[in-house]
Amino acid sequence: MSTQSPPMRVRIHSHVTKTRFLHVESSLEIGKVRLFGGVYRRGAGTSAHGFHFVDLADARVIFAALARAEPGFSYREYKGTPTDSGAISRVLTVQTKGDKVYIELKNGPGKLTPTGAVTPAGQAETEVNVSFKRYEAQRLGAAVLAYLRAWDVIRMLEYRHATGQPPCYLLVPAGSNGGEESQSEQAPAGRNGAAANTAPAANGAGANGASGRPVAAAPAGKPDAEARSRPAASDKPAPNGTRPTPPADDVLRYGDGTAVDPANEAERQAFEQYRQAHNRVPASKAHSRAYYQKQLAAAGSAS
């Protein structure tokens, strides 16, 4: 006797009326969304039911149209499954008529075409037509889209090393008097096009330093993105061929704020190569090291 548990699916959203039901379920592990609908009578069980698998790309379009209540939206697709005796046809139809939306599932005998597609062959054996009010269809569309977007986030996190590292957010000081917004509107534009946030100098000299340039404020212990990506003034080799140790206030920093070891020539070289190749600083020491090792491996294979 088997002790294995039956396979499970996540049920994303359900719509149930007095005589009809439609469930939207996740089959995203195979890149699809499953629609399962049926006709029932209370106390008598289900009299008819059908299902249909929608490809993820098509599901985004369908449920986005339902979520925004697109007038006159309609969609129909033919799918099926080949069998030893022929094929099983499955047809999905989504139709908007005024303030109503109808989702219909048809299952029945099918015919396999030379291209491998399945088309209906005769009358459908099962027909399930579920109606929605406009708001109910919007709720269905919004619920499914929210699930698909959450799936996208999980997928991006799972393969974040393949998709790349997103740029850091710009960090600005949070003022306690609520006036930082007006200050940023009046401040001159910074290098990235945004207004430079200025703060009074500690010696009472105002927002501008001795050079007359605005002094950008940054949270304690976390230098701003521009300072992290700015090359150190002491990056040029000394006359004797050695690289001097940069001063403490001009060290190179990764995207997470960690400083590059000024005494480690290999680490500094990896940092600079990454920045030149990607036009941004490495997100962390691990990213810089991985890129450096990849470059070394590529150079070894080329030789």
C-alpha positions in Angstrom: 0.0 0.0 0.0 1.5 3.3 -1.1 2.2 5.9 1.7 3.1 8.7 -0.7 1.1 11.9 -0.4 -0.9 13.0 -3.4 0.6 15.9 -5.4 -0.6 19.3 -4.2 -1.3 22.6 -6.0 -1.6 26.1 -4.7 -5.1 27.4 -5.2 -4.6 31.1 -6.0 -8.2 32.3 -6.2 -11.7 30.8 -6.3 -15.0 32.1 -7.7 -18.1 30.2 -6.6 -21.8 30.9 -7.4 -24.9 28.9 -6.6 -24.3 26.5 -9.5 -20.8 27.2 -10.9 -17.3 27.4 -9.6 -13.9 28.3 -11.1 -10.5 27.8 -9.3 -7.3 29.2 -10.5 -4.3 27.1 -9.4 -0.6 27.3 -9.7 1.4 25.1 -12.0 4.2 27.6 -12.4 6.8 24.9 -11.9 6.0 24.0 -15.5 5.3 27.6 -16.6 1.5 27.4 -16.6 -1.6 28.4 -14.6 -4.4 25.8 -14.3 -8.1 26.7 -14.6 -10.5 24.2 -13.0 -14.2 24.8 -13.3 -17.4 22.9 -12.8 -21.2 22.8 -12.5 -22.8 21.6 -9.3 -26.0 21.5 -7.3 -26.1 21.8 -3.6 -26.5 18.4 -2.0 -26.1 16.6 -5.3 -22.4 17.1 -6.1 -20.7 18.1 -9.3 -22.4 17.2 -12.6 -19.7 18.4 -15.0 -16.2 19.7 -14.7 -13.3 20.7 -17.0 -9.8 22.1 -16.8 -7.3 24.0 -18.9 -3.6 24.9 -18.7 -2.7 28.5 -19.7 0.9 29.4 -20.5 2.4 32.0 -18.1 2.9 34.6 -20.8 -0.7 34.3 -21.9 -2.0 34.3 -18.3 -0.3 37.7 -17.7 -2.3 39.2 -20.6 -5.6 37.6 -19.7 -5.6 38.4 -16.0 -4.2 41.9 -16.6 -7.1 42.6 -18.9 -9.5 41.4 -16.3 -7.9 43.3 -13.5 -8.2 46.6 -15.4 -11.7 45.8 -16.7 -10.7 46.1 -20.4 -13.9 46.7 -22.4 -14.8 44.1 -25.0 -11.8 41.9 -24.1 -12.0 38.4 -25.6 -9.6 35.5 -25.8 -9.8 32.0 -27.1 -7.2 29.2 -27.3 -7.2 25.6 -28.4 -5.1 23.0 -26.6 -5.2 19.4 -25.9 -3.5 16.1 -25.1 -2.6 13.4 -27.6 -3.7 9.9 -26.6 -3.3 6.4 -28.0 -6.8 6.6 -29.6 -6.6 10.2 -30.8 -6.6 13.3 -28.7 -8.5 15.2 -26.0 -9.4 18.8 -27.0 -9.5 21.6 -24.4 -10.8 25.0 -25.4 -10.6 28.2 -23.2 -12.8 31.2 -24.0 -12.8 34.5 -22.1 -15.4 37.0 -23.2 -16.4 40.5 -21.8 -19.9 41.6 -22.6 -20.9 44.9 -21.0 -20.6 44.5 -17.2 -20.2 40.7 -17.4 -17.3 38.5 -18.0 -17.7 34.8 -19.0 -15.0 32.2 -18.8 -15.8 28.9 -20.6 -14.0 25.6 -20.5 -14.8 22.9 -23.1 -13.3 19.4 -23.0 -14.0 16.7 -25.6 -12.7 14.6 -28.5 -9.9 16.2 -30.5 -7.9 15.8 -33.7 -4.1 15.9 -33.9 -2.9 18.2 -36.7 0.4 17.7 -38.6 2.0 20.5 -36.6 1.2 18.7 -33.3 -1.6 21.0 -32.3 -5.0 19.6 -31.1 -8.3 20.9 -32.5 -11.9 20.0 -31.5 -13.4 17.0 -33.4 -17.1 17.0 -32.9 -19.3 18.2 -30.0 -17.6 18.9 -26.6 -18.4 16.4 -23.9 -18.0 18.9 -21.1 -19.0 22.6 -21.1 -18.6 24.8 -18.1 -19.4 28.5 -18.4 -18.8 30.7 -15.3 -20.0 34.3 -15.2 -18.5 37.1 -13.3 -19.7 40.6 -12.5 -17.1 43.2 -13.5 -15.8 43.8 -10.0 -15.6 40.0 -9.4 -13.5 39.6 -12.6 -11.3 42.5 -11.5 -10.7 40.8 -8.2 -9.9 37.6 -9.9 -7.4 39.3 -12.2 -5.7 41.3 -9.4 -5.3 38.2 -7.2 -3.7 36.1 -9.9 -1.4 38.9 -11.0 -0.2 39.5 -7.4 0.7 35.8 -7.2 2.5 35.9 -10.5 4.5 39.0 -9.5 5.5 37.3 -6.2 6.6 34.3 -8.2 8.7 36.6 -10.4 10.4 38.1 -7.3 11.2 34.6 -5.9 12.6 33.6 -9.3 14.8 36.7 -9.6 16.1 36.1 -6.1 16.8 32.4 -6.8 18.8 33.3 -9.9 20.1 36.7 -8.8 23.7 35.8 -9.8 22.6 35.3 -13.4 20.4 38.4 -13.5 23.0 40.8 -12.1 23.1 43.2 -9.2 20.7 46.1 -9.2 22.1 49.5 -8.4 21.8 50.8 -4.9 19.2 53.3 -3.9 20.3 56.9 -3.2 20.4 57.5 0.5 19.5 60.9 1.9 19.4 62.2 5.4 16.0 62.1 7.1 15.4 65.5 8.7 13.6 65.8 12.0 11.8 69.1 11.2 10.1 67.9 8.0 11.9 70.5 5.9 14.2 68.2 3.8 11.8 68.2 0.9 11.9 72.0 0.4 15.7 72.0 0.8 16.1 69.4 -1.9 13.9 71.4 -4.3 16.0 74.5 -3.9 19.4 72.7 -3.9 21.5 72.6 -7.1 21.3 69.4 -9.2 23.9 66.8 -8.3 25.9 64.6 -10.6 23.0 62.1 -11.1 20.5 64.8 -11.9 18.8 64.8 -8.5 18.9 67.7 -6.2 21.8 67.7 -3.8 20.7 67.5 -0.2 22.7 69.9 1.9 23.1 70.2 5.7 24.6 73.0 7.8 28.3 72.7 8.5 29.4 71.8 12.0 31.5 75.0 12.3 28.5 77.2 11.4 29.9 78.1 7.9 26.6 77.1 6.3 25.8 74.5 3.6 28.9 75.4 1.5 32.4 74.5 2.5 35.5 76.5 2.0 35.5 75.7 -1.8 32.0 77.1 -2.1 30.6 73.8 -3.2 27.5 72.3 -1.5 28.4 69.7 1.2 26.3 66.6 0.7 25.1 65.0 3.9 25.2 61.2 4.4 24.1 58.9 7.2 26.8 58.2 9.7 28.9 55.2 8.8 27.3 54.9 5.3 28.9 57.1 2.6 26.7 58.2 -0.3 26.8 56.3 -3.6 28.9 59.0 -5.3 31.5 58.8 -2.6 31.7 55.0 -2.7 32.3 55.1 -6.5 34.7 58.0 -6.5 38.3 56.8 -7.3 40.8 57.5 -4.6 43.2 60.4 -5.1 46.1 58.1 -4.4 45.2 55.5 -7.0 48.2 56.6 -9.2 51.4 54.6 -8.6 54.1 56.3 -6.7 57.4 57.2 -8.5 59.0 54.0 -7.2 56.3 51.8 -8.7 54.5 51.1 -5.4 51.0 52.2 -4.6 50.8 54.4 -1.5 48.2 53.7 1.2 45.2 56.0 0.6 44.1 58.3 3.5 41.3 57.0 5.7 38.8 59.5 4.3 39.4 58.6 0.7 39.3 54.8 0.7 37.5 52.7 -1.9 34.2 51.1 -0.8 31.9 48.4 -2.1 28.2 48.9 -2.7 27.4 47.6 0.8 29.7 50.2 2.4 32.6 47.8 3.2 36.0 49.4 2.6 38.6 47.9 0.3 41.8 46.8 2.1 44.3 49.5 1.1 47.2 47.2 1.7 45.8 44.4 -0.5 46.9 45.1 -4.0 45.0 42.2 -5.5 41.8 43.3 -3.9 42.2 46.8 -5.1 43.0 45.6 -8.7 39.9 43.4 -8.7 37.8 46.3 -7.5 39.1 48.6 -10.2 38.7 46.0 -13.0 35.0 45.4 -12.0 34.3 49.1 -11.9 35.8 49.7 -15.3 33.9 46.8 -16.8 30.5 47.5 -15.3 30.7 51.3 -14.8 29.7 50.8 -11.1 31.4 49.6 -7.9 31.0 45.9 -6.9 28.1 45.3 -4.6 30.3 43.4 -2.2 33.8 41.9 -1.8 32.4 38.5 -2.8 31.1 40.0 -6.1 34.5 41.6 -6.8 36.3 38.4 -6.0 34.0 36.2 -8.2 34.5 38.6 -11.1 38.3 38.6 -10.7 38.5 34.8 -10.6 36.3 34.6 -13.7 38.7 37.0 -15.5 41.7 35.0 -14.4 40.1 31.7 -15.6 39.2 33.3 -19.0 42.8 34.6 -19.4 44.2 31.1 -18.6 41.9 29.4 -21.1 42.8 31.9 -23.8 46.5 31.3 -23.3 
